[in-house]
Amino acid sequence: MSKLSLSLPLPPMSAATLLRALFKRPAPSSAATAAPTRYRLDRIEEASVARYRAALGFEGTHIPLTWYYLPAQRAHLATMLGASFPFRVVGAIHVDNALEAGRTPAPGRPLELLTEVKVEPPAANGAVHALLDTRAIQDGELVFICRSNYLVVRGTRAGHHHRPAAPEAPKPAPIAGWQLSATSGREYASVSGDWNPIHLWPWTARLMGLKAPIIQGMHTLARSCAELERAGGRRVLRLDGRFRAPIELGARVALAAELEGGRYTVESGGRLAVEGGFAFDSGQTILDAYPPS
């Protein structure tokens, strides 16, 4: 029996799944280690990839690196909803994310998504982070890696000591900007399945404790990825981002980057919102097509 036959079908980002996330309660003890999971994505739907490219501004016909977060997010959510994951899903904060592409997947073939969870020991202020590492395998070869860091228990401010500021690096050059609308969160949700209430309407954001709805962090990473590819003329094969501050719907967003140095920043409202690194594909242009099925 093959390993793929032992995998469970990858759960969709359905209303039922989101309701489970809303009502999941933490385990009595948070000391448990969450069990690894293995899910199967039967095939990559070309129509889904095309809608994603159009919505986020990608050129060409390739699979954008950040699209891989969509199946990875489904695997992450399914893993976090498992009985062995000892924390609530609602309230977990996506702190940073890293994506790396491997081989181009063959059309029509299944992918196996293997997810491991590492719960870090509590920090001095009580904060706890859960690291979810997903590897997508097709026919024994790596297709992508997605690593997400979630703050699952917030720490206290008591006892916080100011750290000396690190020397400032030269600021990257501005390369692009975009304007978010009041509907940007819902538009991204329609292609990603991320219907978290904090991204949708003012009233749903207020129900979740926010003053105003904010854009999904992975929307910002995806738009940044598309603009980096446009500016560099190459596919992005590695991208990481640290989410420093939320961006409200309706805000103006500015991207700056060092195309040769592989560093970028995203600012909005005079604040640093996201920063990270990236690497281009040295061998292919963004016009290379995803092979048709």
C-alpha positions as CSV (number, residue, x, y, z in Angstrom):
1,M,0.0,0.0,0.0
2,S,1.4,3.4,-1.0
3,K,1.8,6.3,1.4
4,L,-0.6,8.4,-0.7
5,S,-3.4,5.8,-0.1
6,L,-2.9,6.3,3.7
7,S,-3.5,10.1,3.4
8,L,-6.8,11.7,4.3
9,P,-8.4,14.0,1.7
10,L,-7.5,17.6,2.3
11,P,-10.5,19.3,4.0
12,P,-11.9,22.3,2.2
13,M,-12.1,25.8,3.7
14,S,-15.9,25.4,4.2
15,A,-18.4,27.1,6.5
16,A,-18.4,24.0,8.7
17,T,-14.7,24.0,9.0
18,L,-14.7,27.7,10.0
19,L,-17.5,27.0,12.6
20,R,-15.4,24.3,14.1
21,A,-12.5,26.8,14.4
22,L,-14.8,29.3,16.1
23,F,-16.0,26.8,18.7
24,K,-12.9,24.7,19.4
25,R,-11.8,24.9,23.0
26,P,-8.2,24.5,24.2
27,A,-7.1,21.2,25.7
28,P,-6.9,21.0,29.5
29,S,-3.1,21.0,29.3
30,S,-1.1,23.0,26.7
31,A,2.0,20.9,27.3
32,A,1.0,18.3,24.7
33,T,2.8,18.0,21.3
34,A,0.5,18.1,18.3
35,A,0.6,15.0,16.2
36,P,1.9,15.3,12.6
37,T,-0.7,15.0,9.8
38,R,-0.8,13.8,6.2
39,Y,-3.4,15.0,3.8
40,R,-3.9,14.4,0.0
41,L,-4.8,17.1,-2.5
42,D,-6.1,15.1,-5.5
43,R,-5.1,17.7,-8.1
44,I,-4.2,21.3,-8.6
45,E,-7.2,23.0,-10.2
46,E,-6.0,25.2,-13.1
47,A,-9.1,27.4,-12.8
48,S,-8.3,28.1,-9.1
49,V,-4.7,29.1,-10.0
50,A,-6.0,31.3,-12.9
51,R,-8.5,33.2,-10.6
52,Y,-5.7,33.7,-8.1
53,R,-3.3,35.1,-10.6
54,A,-5.9,37.5,-11.9
55,A,-7.0,38.6,-8.5
56,L,-3.5,39.3,-7.2
57,G,-2.0,40.8,-10.3
58,F,0.4,38.0,-11.4
59,E,1.6,37.9,-15.0
60,G,2.3,34.8,-17.0
61,T,0.6,31.4,-16.6
62,H,2.8,29.8,-13.9
63,I,1.7,28.8,-10.4
64,P,2.6,31.7,-8.2
65,L,4.7,30.7,-5.2
66,T,2.1,32.3,-2.8
67,W,-0.7,30.2,-4.3
68,Y,0.9,27.2,-2.6
69,Y,-0.1,28.8,0.8
70,L,-3.8,28.0,-0.1
71,P,-3.5,24.2,0.2
72,A,-1.0,24.6,3.0
73,Q,-3.4,26.8,5.0
74,R,-6.1,24.1,4.6
75,A,-3.6,21.5,6.0
76,H,-2.6,23.9,8.8
77,L,-6.2,24.5,9.8
78,A,-7.1,20.8,9.7
79,T,-4.0,20.1,11.9
80,M,-4.9,22.8,14.4
81,L,-8.5,21.5,14.6
82,G,-7.1,18.1,15.6
83,A,-7.6,16.8,19.2
84,S,-3.8,16.8,19.8
85,F,-3.4,20.5,19.0
86,P,-3.8,22.0,22.5
87,F,-4.8,25.6,21.6
88,R,-7.8,27.5,20.3
89,V,-7.7,28.4,16.6
90,V,-9.6,31.7,17.0
91,G,-7.3,34.3,18.3
92,A,-4.1,32.7,17.0
93,I,-2.0,35.4,15.2
94,H,-0.1,34.6,12.0
95,V,3.3,36.1,12.9
96,D,5.4,35.1,9.9
97,N,5.4,32.8,6.9
98,A,8.0,31.3,4.6
99,L,7.4,29.6,1.2
100,E,9.9,27.8,-1.0
101,A,9.2,26.1,-4.4
102,G,10.6,22.8,-5.5
103,R,9.8,21.0,-8.7
104,T,7.0,22.1,-10.9
105,P,4.0,19.8,-10.2
106,A,2.7,17.5,-12.9
107,P,-0.9,18.4,-13.9
108,G,-3.6,16.1,-12.8
109,R,-1.4,14.3,-10.2
110,P,-2.1,14.3,-6.4
111,L,0.0,16.0,-3.9
112,E,0.7,14.7,-0.4
113,L,0.9,17.4,2.3
114,L,2.9,16.4,5.4
115,T,2.6,18.8,8.3
116,E,4.6,18.8,11.5
117,V,4.0,21.0,14.5
118,K,6.5,22.3,17.0
119,V,5.1,24.1,20.0
120,E,7.9,26.3,21.4
121,P,8.4,26.6,25.2
122,P,6.7,29.7,26.7
123,A,8.8,32.9,26.5
124,A,9.6,34.8,29.6
125,N,6.4,36.8,29.3
126,G,4.3,33.7,28.8
127,A,3.9,34.0,25.0
128,V,3.7,30.6,23.2
129,H,4.3,30.1,19.5
130,A,3.3,27.1,17.3
131,L,5.4,26.4,14.2
132,L,3.6,24.5,11.4
133,D,5.8,23.1,8.7
134,T,4.2,21.6,5.6
135,R,5.9,19.8,2.8
136,A,4.1,19.0,-0.4
137,I,5.3,15.8,-2.2
138,Q,4.4,14.6,-5.6
139,D,5.7,11.2,-6.8
140,G,8.4,11.3,-4.2
141,E,9.7,14.8,-5.1
142,L,9.3,18.1,-3.2
143,V,6.9,20.6,-4.7
144,F,6.9,23.3,-2.0
145,I,7.6,24.0,1.6
146,C,5.4,26.3,3.7
147,R,6.4,27.3,7.2
148,S,4.0,29.3,9.4
149,N,4.5,30.7,12.8
150,Y,1.4,31.4,14.9
151,L,1.3,33.2,18.3
152,V,-1.2,30.9,20.1
153,V,-0.9,32.3,23.6
154,R,-0.3,36.0,24.1
155,G,2.3,37.1,26.6
156,T,2.0,39.8,29.2
157,R,3.7,43.2,29.0
158,A,5.0,43.0,32.5
159,G,8.7,42.6,32.8
160,H,9.3,43.6,29.2
161,H,12.7,45.2,28.7
162,H,13.5,47.5,25.9
163,R,16.1,46.0,23.6
164,P,18.7,48.2,22.0
165,A,17.8,49.0,18.4
166,A,19.8,47.3,15.8
167,P,21.7,49.4,13.3
168,E,19.4,50.5,10.5
169,A,20.0,48.9,7.1
170,P,19.8,51.1,4.0
171,K,16.1,51.5,2.9
172,P,15.1,49.6,-0.2
173,A,13.9,51.5,-3.2
174,P,10.2,52.0,-3.8
175,I,9.0,49.8,-6.6
176,A,5.2,49.6,-6.4
177,G,2.1,50.6,-4.5
178,W,-1.6,49.7,-4.4
179,Q,-4.8,50.9,-2.9
180,L,-7.0,48.6,-0.8
181,S,-10.7,49.0,-1.1
182,A,-13.4,48.3,1.5
183,T,-14.1,45.0,-0.3
184,S,-10.5,43.8,-0.7
185,G,-10.7,41.3,2.2
186,R,-13.8,39.7,0.8
187,E,-12.3,39.6,-2.7
188,Y,-9.2,37.8,-1.4
189,A,-11.4,35.4,0.6
190,S,-13.3,34.5,-2.5
191,V,-10.1,33.1,-4.1
192,S,-8.3,31.9,-1.0
193,G,-11.1,30.6,1.3
194,D,-9.9,32.8,4.2
195,W,-13.2,34.0,5.5
196,N,-11.9,35.1,8.9
197,P,-14.4,37.7,10.1
198,I,-11.6,40.2,10.9
199,H,-11.1,40.7,7.2
200,L,-14.6,41.1,5.9
201,W,-16.8,44.0,7.2
202,P,-16.5,46.6,10.0
203,W,-19.2,44.9,12.1
204,T,-17.6,41.4,11.9
205,A,-14.2,42.9,12.8
206,R,-15.7,44.6,15.8
207,L,-17.3,41.3,16.9
208,M,-13.7,39.9,17.0
209,G,-12.3,42.8,19.0
210,L,-10.9,44.9,16.2
211,K,-11.7,48.5,15.5
212,A,-11.7,48.1,11.8
213,P,-11.3,45.2,9.3
214,I,-7.8,44.4,8.2
215,I,-6.4,42.8,5.0
216,Q,-5.2,39.2,5.2
217,G,-1.4,39.1,5.7
218,M,-1.1,36.6,2.8
219,H,-2.8,39.0,0.5
220,T,0.0,41.4,1.2
221,L,2.6,38.8,0.6
222,A,0.9,37.7,-2.6
223,R,0.6,41.3,-4.0
224,S,4.3,41.8,-3.0
225,C,5.3,38.6,-4.8
226,A,3.4,39.7,-8.0
227,E,5.1,43.1,-8.0
228,L,8.5,41.6,-7.3
229,E,8.1,39.3,-10.3
230,R,7.0,42.2,-12.4
231,A,10.0,44.3,-11.4
232,G,12.5,41.5,-11.6
233,G,11.1,39.8,-14.7
234,R,11.6,36.4,-13.0
235,R,9.5,34.0,-10.9
236,V,10.0,34.2,-7.2
237,L,11.0,30.8,-5.8
238,R,11.5,31.8,-2.2
239,L,9.6,34.4,-0.1
240,D,9.4,35.0,3.6
241,G,7.6,37.7,5.5
242,R,7.3,38.9,9.1
243,F,4.0,40.6,9.8
244,R,4.8,43.7,11.9
245,A,1.6,45.6,11.9
246,P,-1.9,45.1,10.5
247,I,-3.1,47.0,7.4
248,E,-6.7,48.3,7.4
249,L,-9.0,47.9,4.5
250,G,-9.1,51.1,2.4
251,A,-5.4,51.9,3.1
252,R,-2.7,52.8,0.7
253,V,0.2,50.2,0.6
254,A,3.8,50.8,-0.6
255,L,6.3,48.1,-1.5
256,A,10.1,48.8,-1.6
257,A,12.7,46.2,-2.5
258,E,16.4,45.5,-3.2
259,L,16.0,43.3,-6.3
260,E,19.6,42.2,-6.2
261,G,19.9,41.9,-2.5
262,G,16.6,40.0,-2.1
263,R,15.1,42.2,0.6
264,Y,11.7,44.0,0.7
265,T,9.5,46.0,3.0
266,V,5.8,46.9,2.9
267,E,4.6,50.1,4.6
268,S,1.1,51.6,5.1
269,G,0.1,54.7,7.0
270,G,3.7,55.5,7.8
271,R,4.2,52.1,9.6
272,L,6.3,49.1,8.6
273,A,3.7,46.3,8.0
274,V,5.7,43.5,6.5
275,E,9.4,42.8,5.9
276,G,11.3,39.8,4.6
277,G,13.5,38.3,1.9
278,F,13.0,36.6,-1.5
279,A,14.9,34.9,-4.3
280,F,14.3,34.8,-8.0
281,D,14.4,31.8,-10.3
282,S,17.7,32.2,-12.1
283,G,16.7,30.0,-15.0
284,Q,13.1,30.9,-16.0
285,T,11.0,34.0,-16.8
286,I,7.5,34.6,-15.4
287,L,6.1,33.9,-18.9
288,D,6.9,30.2,-18.6
289,A,3.6,28.3,-18.6
290,Y,2.3,25.7,-16.1
291,P,2.0,22.6,-18.4
292,P,-1.6,22.0,-19.4
293,S,-3.3,18.8,-18.4
